[in-house]
Amino acid sequence: MSQIYNEMIMVSKMMNFFFFLSVIFLSSSFSLNEYQKTPKTIYNIRQIVSSYPEDKLIKNLRTFASCCKSGRLVGTGSHDKAYDQIKKMVQNYIDKRINILDHEFSPDVDYAMMSYRDQLEKALEKGLEREGEDFKKIEHFANQRIGLLEELRSTKGKNLIWEKRGNNKKAGTLILMAHYDNAVFKDTDKGKVVATESQMPGADKNASGVALLLSLIEILHQVDLPKTVRFVFLDFGEFENLGAKAYVDRWKGFQSGEKVFGAINVMMVGHSSKNNHENDLEHDMRLYYKTTAEGSTEGLKFAKFIKKLGDQMGTPVNTEIGTWERPTGGQRYFWENDIPAFLYSHNWELDSNPRVHTSNDFVETLNFKTLHGNLRYLSGAILAWAFELD
């Protein structure tokens, strides 16, 4: 009797184990029906983006972030693993309409050095004294980054491009980008420095952007897209976004006159803290465009259009259009070439993430509901654009 009882217990445990595995598989799987591959209404699109499991997105986030636990600082061996991990993950999504391209480039180190020096001059123009303590700290940080760039002069950067071609070339190509490298900044008596020896999880900046794009690829891979969407995973994001500059420089003219509908820079999309938000809001996001850029009217129009589509996806995300006057962000190279673009990120003014650029930027500190809401928001907007369901 005792043996029979033990066998029954063993069978019960095995059944529970297999049930547990089946729940995990079902909750993290994503597959579209044939009719969903060509949505006819906004409601169809809401169904598609809502069916992508949150835990599958978080799995992509963890998989990418864990590939390089010691950080993704350019010039380190761990950084090289990040590119390989992204390529491994996107290679699962290939068909006859999909291109995957390696874009190796020589970073424009001199441009970045000049940019850091220009920032010092602007600090003086704003009233800081050259011999003052505040300016000397800014100068120390700039000079340290210039020194690091000199060491990286011969280091090749690597962008990875995944593209799904549509049939309607007149509609133009929609570009989404996210940089995959990261850095930790450390305060010293002389000023900030890039801490080359620190642990660098970089979950929000910018594994969150990378994971969102990887999950979006999984969605678009199954859809019969009528318009072309291109994803660019950018290197050297922490050094004046030289990966974005290299991409725009290479594709200037965009393949013999290819039309670009617009570009979206996805960065830090996993943070939301209602308790620390100045207005006590959660899931507060921004579409940042540059008001003083050439073609700013088109940039605002583009941001309003994507917001209109994304707002229809029934997500918890609250978005507003904001202005961006900082000399940062890969989107600025598109602005300089009169291409509509904006930065999609959390509300930097009212809900900044204090863990960014620190060793405490862990996956566990992110707001998964916000990250998943951002995936649904952007993927829904892109599908609505592609199928002209605005």
Residue pairs with C-beta under 8 A, 6 or more apart in sequence:
27 53
27 55
28 53
28 55
28 56
28 59
29 53
29 56
30 51
30 52
30 53
30 56
30 218
30 219
30 222
31 222
32 48
32 51
32 222
32 223
36 44
36 47
36 48
36 223
37 222
37 223
37 224
38 223
38 224
38 387
39 45
39 48
39 223
39 383
39 387
39 389
40 387
40 389
41 389
42 312
42 384
42 389
45 313
45 380
45 383
45 384
45 387
45 389
46 312
46 313
46 314
46 380
48 219
48 223
48 379
48 380
48 383
49 219
49 313
49 375
49 376
49 379
49 380
49 383
50 314
50 376
52 215
52 218
52 219
52 375
52 376
52 379
54 368
54 369
54 372
56 215
56 218
57 211
57 212
57 215
57 368
57 371
57 372
57 375
58 211
58 363
58 368
58 371
60 89
60 211
60 214
60 215
61 203
61 207
61 208
61 211
61 270
61 363
61 366
61 371
62 363
63 85
63 89
64 82
64 85
64 86
64 89
64 180
64 207
64 210
64 211
64 214
65 201
65 202
65 203
65 207
65 211
65 363
67 81
67 82
67 84
67 85
68 78
68 79
68 81
68 82
68 85
69 78
69 199
69 201
70 76
70 78
70 199
70 200
71 78
71 79
71 182
71 183
71 184
71 198
71 199
71 200
71 201
71 202
72 78
72 79
72 82
72 180
72 181
72 182
72 200
72 202
73 79
73 181
73 182
73 183
73 184
73 194
73 196
73 200
73 238
74 152
74 155
74 157
74 181
74 235
74 236
74 238
74 239
75 148
75 151
75 152
75 155
76 196
79 181
82 180
82 181
83 158
83 160
83 180
83 233
83 235
86 160
86 180
86 210
86 214
86 233
87 100
87 102
87 160
89 214
90 100
90 160
90 162
90 214
90 217
90 231
91 100
93 162
93 217
93 218
93 221
94 100
95 221
97 164
97 165
97 225
98 162
98 163
98 164
98 165
98 221
99 161
99 162
99 163
99 165
100 160
100 161
100 162
100 163
101 160
101 161
101 163
102 158
102 159
102 160
102 161
103 158
103 159
103 160
103 161
103 246
103 247
103 250
104 156
104 157
104 158
104 159
105 156
105 157
105 158
105 159
105 235
105 243
105 246
105 247
105 250
106 156
106 157
106 246
107 149
107 152
107 153
107 155
107 157
107 236
107 239
107 242
107 243
107 246
108 242
108 245
108 246
108 249
109 149
109 150
109 152
109 153
109 242
111 240
111 242
111 245
112 145
112 149
112 239
112 240
112 242
113 146
113 149
113 150
115 240
115 327
116 142
116 145
116 146
116 240
117 142
117 146
118 327
119 138
119 142
119 327
120 135
120 138
120 139
120 142
123 135
123 138
124 130
124 135
128 134
128 135
128 138
129 135
136 190
136 191
137 190
137 191
137 192
138 191
139 191
140 188
140 190
140 191
140 192
140 193
141 185
141 191
141 192
141 193
144 193
144 194
145 194
145 239
148 194
148 196
148 239
149 239
152 239
157 235
157 236
157 242
157 243
157 246
158 235
159 232
159 233
159 234
159 235
159 243
159 246
159 247
160 232
160 233
161 230
161 231
161 232
161 233
162 217
162 230
162 231
162 233
163 173
163 228
163 229
163 230
163 231
164 220
164 221
164 225
164 228
164 229
165 225
165 228
166 225
166 226
166 227
166 228
166 229
166 386
167 226
168 226
168 227
169 228
169 258
169 259
170 259
171 226
171 227
171 228
171 259
171 261
172 227
172 228
172 258
172 259
172 260
172 261
172 262
173 227
173 228
173 229
173 230
173 254
173 258
173 259
173 260
173 261
174 227
174 228
174 229
174 230
174 260
174 261
174 262
174 263
174 264
174 382
174 385
174 386
175 229
175 230
175 231
175 232
175 260
175 262
175 263
175 264
175 334
176 213
176 216
176 229
176 230
176 231
176 232
176 263
176 264
176 266
176 378
176 382
177 231
177 232
177 233
177 234
177 244
177 247
177 263
177 264
177 265
177 266
177 330
178 206
178 209
178 210
178 212
178 213
178 232
178 233
178 234
178 265
178 266
178 267
179 206
179 209
179 233
179 234
179 235
179 236
179 237
179 238
179 241
179 243
179 244
179 267
179 330
180 206
180 207
180 210
180 233
180 234
180 235
180 237
181 235
181 236
181 237
181 238
181 243
182 200
182 202
182 205
182 206
182 207
182 237
182 238
182 361
183 194
183 195
183 200
183 238
183 357
184 194
184 195
184 198
184 199
184 200
184 357
184 358
184 359
185 192
185 193
185 194
185 195
185 357
185 358
186 192
186 193
186 194
186 195
186 198
194 238
198 359
199 359
200 359
200 361
201 207
201 359
201 360
201 361
201 362
201 363
202 361
203 270
203 361
203 362
203 363
203 365
203 366
204 268
204 269
204 270
204 271
204 353
204 355
204 356
204 361
204 365
204 366
205 267
205 268
205 353
205 356
205 357
205 361
206 237
206 266
206 267
206 268
207 270
207 363
208 268
208 269
208 270
208 271
208 366
208 371
209 266
209 267
209 268
209 269
210 233
211 371
212 266
212 269
212 371
212 374
212 375
212 378
213 231
213 233
213 266
215 375
215 379
216 231
216 375
216 378
216 379
216 382
217 231
219 379
219 383
220 229
220 379
220 382
220 383
223 383
223 386
225 386
226 386
226 387
226 388
227 261
227 385
227 386
229 382
229 386
232 244
232 247
234 241
234 243
234 244
234 247
234 330
235 242
235 243
236 242
236 243
236 246
237 243
237 244
237 330
240 328
241 328
241 329
241 330
241 332
241 333
243 330
244 265
244 330
244 331
244 332
244 333
245 330
245 333
247 333
248 333
248 334
248 336
248 337
249 333
252 337
254 260
260 334
260 339
261 302
261 340
261 385
262 302
262 306
262 339
262 340
262 341
262 342
263 331
263 334
263 339
263 340
263 341
264 306
264 331
264 341
264 342
264 343
264 344
264 378
265 329
265 330
265 331
265 341
265 342
265 343
265 344
266 344
266 345
266 378
267 329
267 343
267 344
267 345
268 345
268 346
268 353
268 356
269 285
269 344
269 345
269 346
269 370
269 371
269 374
270 366
270 367
270 368
270 370
270 371
270 374
271 346
271 351
271 353
271 356
271 366
271 367
271 370
272 282
272 283
272 284
272 346
272 351
272 367
272 369
272 370
273 282
273 351
273 353
273 367
274 280
274 281
274 282
276 351
276 354
277 284
277 347
277 350
277 351
278 350
278 351
279 350
281 318
281 347
281 350
281 351
282 316
282 367
282 370
283 315
283 316
283 317
283 318
283 367
283 369
283 370
283 373
284 318
284 320
284 346
284 347
284 350
284 351
285 317
285 318
285 319
285 320
285 344
285 345
285 346
285 347
285 370
285 374
285 377
286 319
286 320
286 321
286 322
286 343
286 344
286 345
286 346
286 347
286 348
287 303
287 306
287 307
287 319
287 320
287 321
287 322
287 342
287 343
287 344
288 321
288 322
288 323
288 324
288 329
288 331
288 342
288 343
288 344
288 345
288 348
289 296
289 299
289 300
289 302
289 303
289 321
289 322
289 323
289 324
289 341
289 342
289 343
290 296
290 299
290 323
290 324
290 325
290 331
290 332
290 335
291 300
291 323
291 325
292 325
293 299
293 332
293 335
293 336
294 335
294 336
294 338
295 335
295 338
295 339
295 340
298 338
298 340
299 335
299 340
299 341
299 342
300 321
301 340
302 340
302 341
302 342
303 321
303 340
303 342
304 321
305 385
305 390
306 342
306 378
306 381
306 385
307 319
307 321
307 381
308 390
309 380
309 381
309 384
309 385
309 390
310 317
310 319
310 377
310 378
310 380
310 381
311 319
312 380
312 384
313 376
313 377
313 380
313 381
314 376
315 373
315 374
315 376
315 377
315 380
316 369
316 370
316 373
317 370
317 373
317 374
317 376
317 377
319 377
320 347
322 347
322 349
324 331
324 342
324 343
329 343
331 341
331 342
331 343
334 340
334 341
335 341
344 374
344 378
346 353
346 370
353 361
355 361
355 362
355 365
383 389
384 390
